[in-house]
Amino acid sequence: MITEGRVAIVTGGGAGIGKACCLKLASEGTRVLIGDASEEDGQATADQIEAAGGEAHFVQGDVSDEAASLTWATEAVQRWGRIDILIANAGARVSGDLLDSTEADWDKIVGVNLKGVAYSCKAVLPHMIGQASGAIVIVSSVYALLGRTEMPLYDATKGALLSLTRSLAVTHGKDGIRINAVCPGFTLTDYHERVARERDVSPAELRAEHQGYALLGRPAEPAELAAPICFLAGDGASQITGQTIMVDGGLSAVGA
């Protein structure tokens, strides 16, 4: 549970897991600053929260640009006076074999998935240090720990996030700040539904295609990731820091 009245920044909060986190945080009384590259998605999430009686503010920005993270932090402090939570969720995908990758591919994936998370943390940490409190949850991937053939660039950046999580937790525990990582397995987000529609597959058909996934026999829904992420950001996780939590339907227990 999140103490009512806290302030959170959620990167990539316009859709998917990020949106689910924004909705859950707001439902518990947290004021949410939504950072997203998509003005349409980000504003729609803010509107949905406010229509339900919550408090949210959307600021468009590209997480790979350090100035965006600084703007999000500044806006949150100017509007609400503090920053209690960062959910570093924004991510990008680059598929394909390493041998086919280009410099532009590496620049994109590192810029968003690694530098973007680092920039987000760097922007909020001074405020959290000043408060002597805060919680950061970094969204990585089950494939930070499991090998596969399709996405070596993506998986490399997600693996790096686990190291970043541990380093920041060790550095800032003395400041009263907790930093943890969550590793989702396959989660049926807006992105997957959009790709499915492009091949004339409905959301129901998409879910049927993935029955039998991992130990629980199905992929996750975004809200099923938001629950543990928001738990780690809340008071109930007050003794948890520097940890990597697998939320993958049991995939990592048996391997890919």
N, C-alpha and C positions, 0 to 999 in steps of 0.2 A: 504494500500500500504506500502511495506517495502522500506525504503531508500536504493538505490543501493549501493553496496559495503559493506553491513553489513555481519556479520559472524554468522551462526547458527549451532547448534548441534542438530541433530534429532536422538533420540534413537529409535531402532526398525525401522530404516529408509529404510530397504531393501524391505519391502512389505507392502501391505494394506494401512492404513491411513498414516503411517509414510512415505512410498514411495511417496504417493500423496502430502504430505507436502514438501518433498524434491524437487519434480518436480516444485511445485508452487513457492517455495522460490527461486529456481534457475532461474526460468523464469522471476522473478522480480529483478534479479541482485544480489541476496544474495549468498555468498560463503557458501557451505554446507559441514559440517563434518558429515558423515553418520556412526552411530554406530549400529552394528547389530551382532547377534550371528552367522548368516549365511553368510559365505564368498561369496557364490554364489549369494545370493540375494543382499547383500550390494554392491558388486562390480558391479553387473549388473545395479543397480540404479545409481551409480557413472558414469559408462560408458554411460548410456543414457543421463545424464545431460551434460557430456562433449561433446557428439556427437551433442547435440543441441546448443553448444556454451557456456554453463555454466561452472562453476568452482565448483568441488566437490572432496572430498577425503574420501575414505572408510577406517575405522579401525575396525577390528573384535574385538568383546569382549562380555562378558556376563554381562549384567547390574546388576545382583545380586552380582557381585564381585566389591567391591568398587574401586579396582585398575583399572578396565576398564573405569569407569567414569573419574577418574583422568587422565588416558592416553588420553581420548578423549579431555578433556579440555586442556591438555598440547599440544597436537598435533595442535589443533585449534589456540592456541596462538602462537606457534612456527611458524606455516605456514602463519598465516594472522594477527597476532598481537593483536587480541581482540576476545571477545565473546559478541555478542549482543543479541542473542536469544537462548533459550533452549526449544525444544519441547520434553517433557518427555512422550514418547508414548509407549515404549517397554512394553509388557505385556505377561502374561502366563495365561493358563486356567487350572482349575481343576474342573471337574464336579462331581456330586454325592451328596448324602445326608450327612449332618454333622455326622450322626451316623456311616457312613461307612468311614469317613475320617481317614487318618493316619498322623503320625508325619511328614512323608516325604511329604505328600500333603501340609501340612501347611508350611513346610520349603520352598517348591518350590514357592508357591503362594505369601507368604509374602516376600520372597527373591527377586522376580522379581517385583511384582506389587507395593509393598510398599517400601521396603528397596532400591530397584533399583532406584525408583524415588527420594527418599531422597538422595541417593548417587550422583545422577546426579545433583541435585540442589546444594548440598554441594560442588561439584567440580567446578561449574561455578560461584557461588556467590562471592567468593573473587575477581575474575576478574571483575565482574559487579560492585561490590562495589568500586573497584579502578577506574573504568570509571565513576562512579556516574550515570550509566544508564544500562538498560537491561530489557528484557521481558522473562518471563517463562510461558509456557502454559503446563498444566498438563492434560493428557488425562485420564479421569475417565470413567464413564458409567452411562446411565440412571438408571441402577439398583443399583447405589449408593443411590438412593432415592425411588425406587420402590421395593416392595417385590416380590419374586418368589420362586419356590421350587427347581429349578434345580442346582443352583450354589452358595450356601451360602458362601463358602470360597472366591471365586472370588469376589462376591458382597461386602463382608466385607472389603476386601482390597481396593476396589474402593470407598467405603464410607469413609475410612480413608484418602484417597487422598484429599477429600474436606476439611477436617479439616486441613490437612497439607497446602493446598493452602491458607486458611484464615490466619493461623499462620504465614506463610512466608510473606504474603502480609502485615500484620500488622507490622512485624519486619523490613521489608526492604523497606517500602514506603519512609522512610526518606533518603534512599540511592539512590533514583531515579529508583528503580526497581519495575516493575509491575508483579504480579503473578496471573494468572487466571486458571480456570479449564473448560474444555469442556466435556460434557457428551453425547457421541453418543448413539443413539438407534441402532437397528439392521442395520449393514452396511455390504454389500456384498464384503468382502475382498478376497484376494488370499486364505486365510485359508478356508473360506466357500466354495469356488469353488473347492479346493482340496478335501475336505471332500465329496462334492457332486459327484465328479468324482469317488470316491471310491465306490459309490453306483450307478454308471453309469447314473448320472444325469448331463446334460449339463448346462453351465452357463445360457443359455436362459430358460431352464426348471426350474432351481433354482429360477430365478427371477419370473417366472410364479407361482411357488409354494407359493411365499410370497406376491403376489398381495393382496391388502386389508390391509396391515400392517399400523397401527396407523392412524392418521387423513388424511395423504396425500395418503394413499392407496398403499404404496410401501416402501421397505427398501431404505436406502441411498447407494450411490456409494462413494468410498473413496474420490474422488475429492470434493464431497459435504461437507465432514468434513474438508478437507484441507483449504477450503475457509474461514470459520469462525476461524479456528485455526490460520491461517496466518494473518487474520485481527487483532486478539487479540495481535499478536506479532508485529504488525506494528504501524505506526505513527497515523493512524486513531483511534486507541484505547487508545490514550495517557492519557485519564482520567478514564480508566477502570482498576480497580485492586481489588483483593479479591473476585472476582465474580465467580459464577458457571453458565455456559451458557448451556442450554439444546439444543442439535441438534439431535432431536429424532423423527422427523416427527409428532410431537404433541402427542406422546405416553404418556408423563408425564402429559399432560393436562387432560387426562381422566382416567389414571391409567392402569396398565397392565391387 
